[in-house]
């Protein structure tokens, strides 16, 4: 099963100390580079940063999005993380994409 996530679910579950539910429910999770950067790099010291960083290479895999034209198109209405998560989900033919943005 291929599951792609945006930053929001990672951060929200870390805030309530339930980050591990993602692994329990899905086993493996894919995130685009923009989501990694938002949570781990920009979010250093905030909820989800340490949890995500520790899980990368174990049960979270960071993948580069190939369809940059799709990302550019989605950026007209969505943020970079949402845009890349949707594009990655389509590229990988994901079974599910975890988003917390109504527009997305």
Helices and strands as residue ranges (DSSP letters): E 3-5, H 7-15, H 20-26, E 29-32, H 33-36, I 37-41, H 49-55, E 60-63, H 68-74, H 80-92, E 96-98
